[in-house]
């Protein structure tokens, strides 16, 4: 178990990341999907076999200290891959709930949510944010590129069986003529949202591909278009819709020792591309430019421009 952040999240405020899986050597991630827009690149290890992965007492003690140090708004299972690939997710959630009242979320592609053991683990969390980017199997396979035999129908039916709070996260984008932000697809997505909401009340998080990826020609949806789609979904379903808006990151008031900064920044960028401002706000707005330059010069990270913004990413992302 690895702890990183807190990261600035448009959904969850300052979100302290807990990574329950570890990508194999020479791979950027471990997941049952290989989404076109993935911010971790496309040299991942794809699998459909959840298993129990060890979590030590030392991991929980490190988490307790990090919670005290950073006082996050949320603790979130996320990171180098799909968190439900670790069948000890439920055990980890129970232990975390014993040490803090801070709400616990999980970011999942929901590919295993039809598995009752996985659902039991998820139900220990306060909020399950499940990915749904397409309304039919054909588009699902083009966008999310799942491990063979993973069914969109099984995902939607599994979400309905969750007992805890649930949100659906949809990321809208375009890529060389492929899009899920056109009117017809949104109409079909509304049918999916309605179908789930009748059985399991949900919120919808509407995002777009604003962070860098290694796919040239992959473009985000404008904030105006996101707002228009969000209004349509809310108006036709009555479901609460929260859409991505660019905003200033909340500052985390902590002052790590100088030798800790490089390690902390590397752990963060391994799991999420960030701007210099994003990174600086994680450490009480201190100047991190020298450390970032050092990491660039050492070949650990690289700069990548996206929509006029400079991001820092791990060099494993081509």
C-alpha positions in Angstrom: 0.0 0.0 0.0 1.4 3.4 -1.0 0.2 6.8 0.2 0.5 9.9 -2.0 -0.8 13.5 -2.0 -3.2 14.9 -1.0 -4.0 15.6 -4.7 -6.3 18.5 -5.7 -9.6 17.0 -6.8 -12.4 18.9 -8.4 -14.8 16.3 -6.9 -13.3 15.6 -3.5 -11.2 18.7 -2.5 -7.9 17.7 -1.0 -7.9 13.9 -1.5 -5.2 11.7 0.2 -4.5 8.9 -2.2 -4.1 5.3 -1.0 -2.8 3.0 -3.7 -3.7 -0.7 -3.1 -2.1 -2.1 -6.2 1.4 -1.9 -7.7 2.1 -2.1 -11.4 4.7 -4.8 -12.5 8.1 -3.6 -13.5 8.3 -1.9 -16.9 4.5 -1.1 -16.8 2.9 2.2 -16.0 -0.3 0.7 -14.5 -2.2 -2.4 -13.7 -5.8 -2.4 -14.8 -8.7 -4.2 -16.5 -9.1 -1.3 -18.9 -6.7 0.7 -21.2 -8.8 3.9 -21.7 -7.9 6.0 -24.6 -7.5 9.1 -22.4 -5.6 7.4 -19.6 -3.2 9.9 -17.9 -0.8 7.0 -17.0 -0.1 6.1 -20.6 -0.7 2.9 -22.5 2.1 0.5 -21.5 0.0 -1.0 -18.7 -0.4 -4.6 -17.6 -4.0 -5.6 -18.4 -5.7 -8.2 -16.2 -9.1 -9.4 -15.1 -8.0 -11.4 -12.1 -8.5 -9.7 -8.7 -6.5 -11.2 -5.9 -5.5 -10.5 -2.3 -2.4 -8.3 -2.1 -0.6 -7.8 1.3 -1.1 -4.7 3.4 1.1 -4.4 6.4 0.7 -2.8 9.8 3.4 -0.4 8.9 1.3 0.8 5.9 -1.6 1.7 8.2 0.7 3.5 10.7 2.2 5.5 7.8 -1.3 6.4 6.7 -2.3 7.5 10.2 0.7 9.8 10.3 -0.1 11.2 6.9 -3.7 11.9 7.9 -2.6 13.8 11.0 0.0 15.8 8.9 -2.3 16.7 5.9 -5.9 16.7 7.3 -7.4 15.8 3.9 -11.1 16.3 2.9 -11.2 12.7 1.6 -9.1 9.5 1.7 -9.4 7.9 -1.7 -8.4 4.5 -3.1 -6.8 5.2 -6.4 -3.4 5.3 -8.0 -1.4 3.0 -10.4 -4.3 0.9 -11.3 -7.8 -0.4 -10.6 -8.1 -0.6 -6.8 -10.7 -3.5 -6.8 -7.9 -5.7 -8.3 -6.9 -6.0 -4.6 -9.5 -8.2 -2.8 -8.1 -6.7 0.5 -9.8 -3.4 -0.3 -12.6 -4.2 2.2 -10.1 -5.0 4.9 -8.2 -1.8 4.2 -11.4 0.2 4.3 -12.5 -1.2 7.6 -9.1 -0.5 9.2 -9.1 3.1 7.8 -12.7 3.7 9.2 -11.4 2.6 12.6 -8.7 5.3 12.6 -10.5 8.4 11.3 -13.9 10.0 10.6 -12.6 11.4 7.3 -14.8 10.1 4.5 -13.4 7.3 2.3 -13.9 7.2 -1.4 -12.9 4.8 -4.2 -12.3 5.6 -7.9 -13.1 2.4 -9.8 -13.8 1.4 -13.4 -16.5 -0.9 -11.9 -15.4 -3.8 -14.0 -15.6 -6.2 -11.1 -18.6 -4.7 -9.3 -20.8 -7.6 -10.4 -18.6 -9.8 -8.1 -20.2 -10.0 -4.7 -16.9 -10.1 -2.8 -15.8 -6.9 -4.6 -19.1 -5.2 -3.8 -18.8 -6.1 -0.1 -15.4 -4.4 0.0 -16.8 -1.3 -1.8 -19.7 -1.1 0.6 -17.3 -0.3 3.5 -16.4 3.0 1.7 -18.5 6.2 2.0 -18.6 6.9 -1.7 -18.0 4.7 -4.8 -17.2 6.7 -7.9 -17.7 4.4 -10.8 -16.6 5.0 -14.4 -19.2 4.9 -17.2 -18.0 6.6 -20.4 -20.3 4.9 -23.0 -23.9 3.7 -23.3 -23.3 0.6 -25.3 -20.8 -2.3 -25.6 -19.4 -1.2 -29.0 -18.5 2.3 -27.8 -17.4 1.0 -24.4 -14.8 -1.2 -26.1 -13.6 1.6 -28.3 -13.1 4.1 -25.4 -12.2 2.0 -22.4 -10.6 -1.0 -24.3 -11.5 -3.5 -21.5 -10.1 -6.9 -20.9 -11.9 -9.3 -23.2 -15.3 -10.6 -21.8 -15.9 -7.6 -19.6 -19.5 -6.6 -20.1 -21.0 -3.1 -19.8 -24.3 -4.6 -18.9 -22.7 -6.5 -16.0 -21.1 -3.2 -14.8 -24.4 -1.2 -14.8 -26.3 -4.1 -13.1 -23.6 -4.4 -10.5 -23.6 -0.7 -9.6 -27.3 -1.1 -8.9 -26.5 -3.6 -6.2 -24.1 -1.4 -4.2 -25.4 -0.5 -0.7 -23.2 2.6 -0.1 -23.4 6.0 -1.8 -22.5 5.9 -5.5 -21.6 8.4 -8.2 -21.2 7.8 -11.9 -18.1 9.5 -13.5 -18.3 10.1 -17.2 -15.3 11.6 -19.0 -16.2 13.3 -22.3 -13.7 13.9 -25.1 -13.1 13.6 -28.9 -10.4 11.6 -30.7 -10.0 11.5 -34.5 -13.8 11.4 -35.1 -14.6 9.3 -32.1 -16.5 11.1 -29.3 -18.9 10.4 -26.5 -20.0 14.1 -26.3 -22.4 14.2 -29.2 -26.1 14.7 -28.7 -27.1 11.1 -29.6 -24.6 9.5 -27.2 -25.7 11.9 -24.4 -29.3 10.9 -25.0 -28.3 7.2 -24.6 -26.2 8.0 -21.5 -29.2 9.7 -20.0 -31.1 6.4 -20.4 -28.2 4.6 -18.6 -28.2 7.1 -15.8 -32.0 6.9 -15.4 -31.9 3.1 -15.4 -29.3 3.0 -12.6 -30.9 5.8 -10.6 -34.3 4.0 -10.4 -32.6 1.2 -8.5 -29.7 3.0 -6.9 -29.7 6.8 -6.4 -26.6 8.4 -7.9 -24.8 11.6 -8.6 -23.2 12.2 -11.9 -19.6 13.6 -12.1 -19.0 15.0 -15.6 -15.4 15.5 -16.5 -13.2 15.9 -19.6 -9.7 15.0 -20.7 -7.9 18.1 -19.4 -4.7 16.3 -18.3 -2.0 15.2 -20.7 -2.0 11.8 -22.4 0.2 10.1 -24.9 -2.6 10.1 -27.6 -2.1 12.9 -30.1 -5.4 14.3 -31.2 -7.3 13.5 -28.1 -9.2 16.7 -27.1 -11.2 17.8 -24.1 -14.7 19.2 -24.2 -15.1 22.9 -23.5 -16.4 24.1 -20.1 -19.4 25.6 -21.9 -20.2 22.3 -23.6 -19.8 20.5 -20.3 -22.2 23.0 -18.6 -24.7 22.5 -21.4 -24.6 18.7 -21.2 -24.7 18.8 -17.4 -27.9 21.0 -17.5 -29.5 18.6 -20.0 -28.8 15.6 -17.9 -30.0 17.2 -14.7 -33.1 18.6 -16.5 -34.1 15.3 -18.0 -33.3 13.0 -15.1 -33.5 15.1 -11.9 -30.1 13.6 -10.9 -27.6 16.0 -9.4 -24.8 16.6 -11.9 -21.4 18.1 -10.9 -19.2 19.1 -13.9 -15.5 19.9 -14.1 -14.6 23.6 -13.7 -11.1 24.9 -13.6 -10.4 26.3 -10.1 -7.6 27.2 -7.8 -6.3 24.2 -5.8 -6.8 24.3 -2.0 -3.6 24.7 -0.1 -2.3 21.9 2.2 -0.7 23.5 5.2 2.4 21.3 5.8 6.1 21.9 5.7 7.9 18.6 4.9 11.7 18.4 5.4 13.7 19.2 2.3 14.9 15.6 1.8 11.2 14.5 1.8 10.1 16.8 -0.9 11.7 15.0 -3.9 10.3 11.7 -2.8 6.8 13.0 -2.1 6.7 14.8 -5.5 7.9 11.7 -7.3 5.2 9.6 -5.6 2.5 12.0 -6.7 3.6 12.4 -10.3 3.9 8.6 -10.6 0.2 8.5 -10.3 -1.0 11.8 -11.6 0.3 14.5 -13.9 0.3 17.9 -12.2 1.2 21.5 -12.9 3.8 23.3 -10.8 0.9 25.1 -9.0 -0.8 21.8 -8.2 2.4 20.5 -6.6 3.3 23.7 -4.8 -0.2 23.9 -3.1 0.5 20.4 -1.7 3.3 21.9 0.4 2.0 25.2 1.8 2.7 27.0 -1.5 6.5 26.7 -1.3 8.7 27.1 -4.4 9.2 23.7 -5.9 10.8 24.9 -9.2 14.4 23.8 -8.3 13.2 20.3 -7.3 11.2 19.9 -10.5 14.1 21.1 -12.6 16.3 18.6 -10.8 13.9 15.7 -11.5 13.7 16.8 -15.2 17.5 16.9 -15.5 17.8 13.5 -13.9 15.3 12.0 -16.4 12.7 11.1 -13.7 10.0 13.4 -15.0 9.3 15.5 -18.1 7.3 18.5 -19.1 4.2 18.2 -21.2 2.0 21.0 -22.4 -1.8 20.5 -22.5 -4.3 23.2 -23.5 -1.6 25.9 -22.9 -0.7 24.5 -19.4 2.6 22.9 -18.5 2.2 19.6 -16.7 4.9 17.4 -15.2 4.6 13.7 -15.9 6.7 10.6 -15.2 9.1 9.8 -18.0 7.6 6.3 -18.5 4.7 8.1 -20.3 5.9 8.4 -23.9 
